[in-house]
Amino acid sequence: MNSFINFKHLSERELLSYYRAHLPSAQPSKNGLQACCPFHNDSRASMTINTAAENGGPWFCFGCHKTGNPLIFERLMAHQRGQRIHAQDAYQRIRMILVGTHNG
């Protein structure tokens, strides 16, 4: 999956809003969020998400070993719904989620 878009321009607040839109039960952790991974049958919150703005929102699952940034996360979420989306479409979805969380 291509991750050519730089997410370091997003603030910590925006990264938190984005991931919480997909993972509403995520809990605060030392460097961001801890959540059950949506990409496998996870019952013990094996996913960590670093929401420090200077890092661009990387995440890693200690259960299935998937990793990435918001773009890869969005593409995998679409794949979970049976959709295949291009990187630019995933980026637009991320922006729409952020606009919705700012206006909602």
VEXBA-433203 format. One record per residue (C-alpha): residue number from 1; residue in one letter; x, y, z. Coordinates in pm, whole numbers, plus 50000, padded with zeros to 5 digits. Example, Ala and Ser with C-alpha at 12.3 -4.5 7.8 and 13.67 -1.06 7.14 Angstrom:
2
REC  mise  semi      u      v      w
REC     1     A  51230  49550  50780
REC     2     S  51367  49894  50714
! end
This chain:
104
REC  mise  semi      u      v      w
REC     1     M  50000  50000  50000
REC     2     N  50128  50342  49912
REC     3     S  50182  50594  50188
REC     4     F  50318  50888  49992
REC     5     I  50101  51143  50174
REC     6     N  50268  51304  50476
REC     7     F  50045  51321  50783
REC     8     K  50284  51524  50996
REC     9     H  50076  51836  50923
REC    10     L  49788  51696  51132
REC    11     S  49766  51808  51492
REC    12     E  49745  51567  51783
REC    13     R  49379  51669  51823
REC    14     E  49308  51582  51458
REC    15     L  49484  51247  51486
REC    16     L  49288  51163  51802
REC    17     S  48963  51265  51630
REC    18     Y  49039  51056  51325
REC    19     Y  49126  50736  51509
REC    20     R  48843  50775  51762
REC    21     A  48596  50804  51472
REC    22     H  48694  50446  51380
REC    23     L  48778  50319  51728
REC    24     P  48533  50480  51973
REC    25     S  48635  50248  52258
REC    26     A  49006  50336  52228
REC    27     Q  49163  50433  52559
REC    28     P  49429  50697  52625
REC    29     S  49782  50565  52660
REC    30     K  50126  50712  52723
REC    31     N  50181  50813  52359
REC    32     G  49828  50832  52224
REC    33     L  49569  50553  52217
REC    34     Q  49538  50182  52290
REC    35     A  49260  49991  52114
REC    36     C  49134  49654  52004
REC    37     C  49260  49601  51652
REC    38     P  48980  49607  51393
REC    39     F  49183  49390  51154
REC    40     H  49166  49065  51350
REC    41     N  48961  48910  51630
REC    42     D  49115  49113  51912
REC    43     S  48984  49116  52266
REC    44     R  49280  49261  52453
REC    45     A  49361  49601  52297
REC    46     S  49676  49498  52112
REC    47     M  49687  49809  51887
REC    48     T  49888  50115  51985
REC    49     I  49847  50448  51809
REC    50     N  50099  50727  51845
REC    51     T  49911  51055  51811
REC    52     A  50205  51290  51859
REC    53     A  50166  51538  51574
REC    54     E  50533  51529  51473
REC    55     N  50509  51154  51411
REC    56     G  50209  51162  51176
REC    57     G  49990  50911  51359
REC    58     P  50165  50576  51317
REC    59     W  49999  50265  51458
REC    60     F  50104  49906  51524
REC    61     C  49916  49592  51626
REC    62     F  50107  49349  51845
REC    63     G  49851  49077  51759
REC    64     C  49844  49070  51377
REC    65     H  50160  49282  51325
REC    66     K  49992  49521  51084
REC    67     T  50135  49871  51095
REC    68     G  50105  50200  50914
REC    69     N  49983  50557  50912
REC    70     P  49630  50702  50881
REC    71     L  49627  50639  50504
REC    72     I  49702  50270  50540
REC    73     F  49456  50247  50829
REC    74     E  49178  50400  50615
REC    75     R  49253  50167  50324
REC    76     L  49246  49862  50552
REC    77     M  48918  49981  50707
REC    78     A  48770  50007  50356
REC    79     H  48901  49658  50278
REC    80     Q  48721  49530  50590
REC    81     R  48399  49662  50431
REC    82     G  48477  49486  50102
REC    83     Q  48593  49805  49927
REC    84     R  48916  49871  49740
REC    85     I  49014  50236  49741
REC    86     H  49308  50428  49602
REC    87     A  49536  50631  49825
REC    88     Q  49386  50964  49713
REC    89     D  49035  50839  49792
REC    90     A  49152  50724  50136
REC    91     Y  49305  51068  50194
REC    92     Q  48975  51235  50101
REC    93     R  48788  51008  50344
REC    94     I  49030  51106  50620
REC    95     R  48975  51475  50547
REC    96     M  48596  51423  50546
REC    97     I  48612  51249  50885
REC    98     L  48816  51539  51023
REC    99     V  48574  51798  50885
REC   100     G  48284  51602  51035
REC   101     T  48448  51582  51378
REC   102     H  48518  51956  51374
REC   103     N  48163  52046  51274
REC   104     G  47978  51775  51466
! end
